[in-house]
Amino acid sequence: MGSASSVLTQYDIEEVQEHCNSLFSQQEIVSLYQRFCQLDRNAKGFISSDEFMSVPEFAMNPLSQRVLKMVDALNFKDFVTFLSAFSAKANAHHKIELIFRVYDSDHNGKVSFKDILEVLKDLSGPFMSDEQREEVLGEVLEEAGYTKDSDLTLDDFIKVLGQSELKMDVEIPVD
C-alpha cells in the first residue's frame, strides 16, 4: 500500500479507516488513495513536502511553511490521518490538536506568546504592525486568563478554542 503501482485491498481500506477513527468512508479512502498516488510522482510510497505543496489549497495557505514541517515523507496512512482533522466528521478536539501542532513550531508541547505571534504574523502579513499584533494577542490571552509569559499546553488550547465553532472542513471528491 502506498506505492502508485500497488492496489488498495479491502483489508488496506479497513485498516486505514480504523487508523483514522472512521472519519472517512471507504469510498473517500479510495478517492484519497487515488489522489495520494497522483501526488507520489515517483511511486516511492510516500509524499515529500514538495509533492504535498503541489496541492493548490495548501500551497496558497499562509501557514504552508509550518504545515510543511508536519507533512514531509507521509505514507498513505499518515496522509489520511493528517487530512482527517479536516473531515466534516472530526470533532473540535481533533481539529484543535492539529492547530496546536501548527502553532508549536519547536515541537516542545507548548505554545508561547512568541509562537502565536509568529503565526499571527504569517496570517496578517503587512496588514498589521508588530505592535498591533502584540497588543491584540495580549488582550486575547488576558481575556482567556493567560499572560504573555504563559506557555499554553494542548489542554489550554482546548480550553480556549473548545468554545468556538471551528470550520476546517475539506471536501473529498468521491468519483
N, C-alpha and C positions, 0 to 999 in steps of 0.2 A: 504494500500500500504506500502511495506517495510518489512513486516513480510514474512519470507521464505515460509510460508504456504499460503499466500494470492496470489490472482491472480491480474495481472495488467490489468485493464479495458481500453477500448479505451479512456474514459474520463481521466484516470490517465496518459496515454501516452501523450495525447494532452496537459494536464496541465504541465507535466514535460517538454515537448517540448517548450511550451511557456515560462516556467521558465528559460530555458537555451537559450532563444533567437533563437530557431530553429537551433542551431549549430549541433544537432544530428538529423538524420532522425528517423522516428517512429520505423523502423526496428533496428536501432542502439540502441535506448532506450530499446527495448525489450531485446536485447543482453546484454546491461548494467545491466538491472534488473536481468537477469539470473546470471550474474557474482556477482552482489550485494548479491543475495540470497546465492550463494556459499560462499561468504566471511562472511556473517552473520551467523556464525556457530550455534548460539543458538536461531536463529529466533526471535531476540529481536526487529527487525525493524530498527536497526542502526548498524553501523560498528565501532568497537573500534579501537584505534590506533594499537593494536596488530594484529587484524584481517586485517587491511589495510596493515600492513607490511608483510603479507604473500604473497603479490603480489611481485614476484621477482624483477621486474623492479624498484619498489620503495625501496625495502629492500637494494638493492645494490647501490642506489644513495647516493653519498657523502653528500647530503643535507637532507637525510631522517629524521634525528632528528628534523630539522627545519620544514619539511613538517608535521611530526607527530603532532606538536603543532597546526597545522591548520586543521587536519582531525579527531580528536578524537570525537567519537559519531556522525558520519554523518548519517543522514537518507537518503533515496534514492534520494530525490530531491537535497539535499546538495552534495551528492556523484556525481551526474550528473553535477551539477553546478561547482564543483571543477574540474572535468575532462574536462569540456567544454573549458577551457583555452588550452587544448592540442589538441583540434579539428583542423583539417586542415582548417575549415571554420572560426575559431576565428581570429579576426583582431589583429594587433600588440598591440593596446591599451589594449585589454583583456589579452593578454599574459604578457605584461609589468606589468599590475596590479597584476598578480599572482607573478611575480618575485619580485615586490616591497614588497608584503606581506611576502615572504620568507625572504627577507633581513631585514625587520622591525620586528626583533625578540621581541622587547619590546612593540610592537603594539601602538606606540605613534604617528603614522602617519608621521614619519620622519626617514630617514636612515642616520646615521652618518658615519664618516670615520671608526670608530671602528666596526660598524655593517658590513660594506662592507669588512673590513679586516678579520673579523671572517668567513664570507662566503668564501673569497679567501683562507683562511687557510684550511677550510673544503675541498675545491676543489683541492688545490695544494698539501695538505699533506706535507710530508717531502721533497718534491722536490724543495721547495723554503724556504729560511730562512725568519724570520720575517722582517729583514731589507730589503730583496729583495721585499717582498710583499708591505711593506710600500712605498718603492721607486716607484715601478710600479704603485701602486694605486694613489700616489701623482701626478705622471706625467699624468695619465689618467684624474684625476679630474681637474688638471690645464689646460689640453687641452680642456676640456669641459667648462672652465670658472669658476671652483669652487676651493675651497681650502680645506685643511684637516679639517678646522674648520666649513665647510659648512654642514648643515643638509639638505639633499635632500628630497623634498616632492614628491608625486606621479607625479605632473606636471613636476618637474625637471627630474625625471626618464624617463618620456615620451619624454621630450626634448632630453635627452642624448641617450636613446635607440631607440627612434622612427625612427631614420635614418637607423638603421640596419635591416637586414633581419633575423628575429628570427625564428628558426626552433624548434618548440616544439610540433610536431605532434605525435599523438598516433593513432594507427590503432585499430579500434573497429571491432573485427571479427563478421561478420554477418552470422549466420547459415542459 
